[in-house]
Amino acid sequence: MKTIIAAVVALWASSLSAAADDMTQAALDVAAQVRGQGYACTDPVSATRDEAASKPDLPVYVLTCANASYRVKVIPDQAAVITQEQ
């Protein structure tokens, strides 16, 4: 029984770590897009997908950086639509 519990806990911890890595990568990817379009983003903290504003092929993220926050609509093969959050 202890072995099963240990395995479940290890799997759970592993999934949390993978989710954190995915979040970090999303923040870095969205921050790169924002910077590439001329906006300042120092030390990206998070990129959270806005499910209400997103569409299947048009994701919208809220990017939080140390110096600013942006709403980023990612459009395939085009520049992203970026607005600074207040």
C-alpha positions as CSV (number, residue, x, y, z in Angstrom):
1,M,0.0,0.0,0.0
2,K,2.8,2.4,0.9
3,T,4.4,1.8,-2.5
4,I,1.2,2.7,-4.3
5,I,0.8,5.9,-2.3
6,A,4.5,6.8,-3.0
7,A,4.0,6.2,-6.7
8,V,0.8,8.4,-6.8
9,V,2.6,11.2,-4.9
10,A,5.6,11.0,-7.2
11,L,3.4,11.1,-10.3
12,W,1.4,14.1,-8.9
13,A,4.7,15.9,-8.1
14,S,6.0,15.2,-11.6
15,S,2.8,16.6,-13.2
16,L,3.1,19.8,-11.2
17,S,6.7,20.2,-12.3
18,A,5.8,19.6,-15.9
19,A,3.0,22.2,-15.6
20,A,5.4,24.7,-14.2
21,D,7.8,24.1,-17.0
22,D,5.1,24.5,-19.6
23,M,4.0,27.8,-17.9
24,T,7.6,29.0,-17.9
25,Q,8.0,28.1,-21.6
26,A,4.7,29.8,-22.5
27,A,5.8,33.0,-20.7
28,L,9.2,33.0,-22.5
29,D,7.5,32.3,-25.9
30,V,4.9,35.1,-25.6
31,A,7.5,37.5,-24.1
32,A,9.7,36.9,-27.2
33,Q,6.8,37.7,-29.5
34,V,6.1,40.9,-27.5
35,R,9.7,42.0,-27.5
36,G,10.1,41.2,-31.2
37,Q,7.3,43.7,-31.9
38,G,9.0,46.5,-29.9
39,Y,7.4,46.3,-26.5
40,A,9.4,46.1,-23.3
41,C,9.1,43.0,-21.2
42,T,11.8,42.5,-18.5
43,D,11.7,39.3,-16.5
44,P,8.5,37.6,-17.8
45,V,6.7,36.1,-14.8
46,S,3.7,34.3,-16.4
47,A,1.6,33.9,-19.5
48,T,-2.0,32.9,-18.7
49,R,-4.3,31.9,-21.5
50,D,-7.5,33.9,-21.5
51,E,-10.0,31.1,-22.3
52,A,-13.0,33.5,-22.6
53,A,-11.2,35.6,-25.3
54,S,-9.4,32.8,-27.1
55,K,-10.7,30.9,-30.1
56,P,-9.5,27.5,-31.2
57,D,-6.9,28.9,-33.6
58,L,-6.5,32.3,-32.0
59,P,-5.2,32.1,-28.5
60,V,-5.1,35.1,-26.3
61,Y,-2.7,35.4,-23.4
62,V,-2.2,37.8,-20.5
63,L,1.6,38.2,-20.2
64,T,2.9,39.5,-16.9
65,C,6.4,40.9,-16.9
66,A,8.3,42.7,-14.1
67,N,7.7,46.1,-15.7
68,A,4.3,45.7,-17.5
69,S,1.4,43.4,-18.4
70,Y,0.1,42.8,-21.9
71,R,-2.9,41.1,-23.6
72,V,-1.5,39.2,-26.6
73,K,-3.6,37.8,-29.3
74,V,-1.5,35.3,-31.3
75,I,-2.4,35.2,-35.0
76,P,-0.8,32.5,-37.1
77,D,1.6,33.9,-39.8
78,Q,1.0,37.5,-38.7
79,A,2.1,39.9,-36.0
80,A,0.4,39.5,-32.7
81,V,-2.2,42.0,-31.5
82,I,-0.7,43.4,-28.3
83,T,-2.3,45.8,-25.9
84,Q,-0.8,47.0,-22.6
85,E,-2.9,46.2,-19.6
86,Q,-3.6,48.9,-17.0
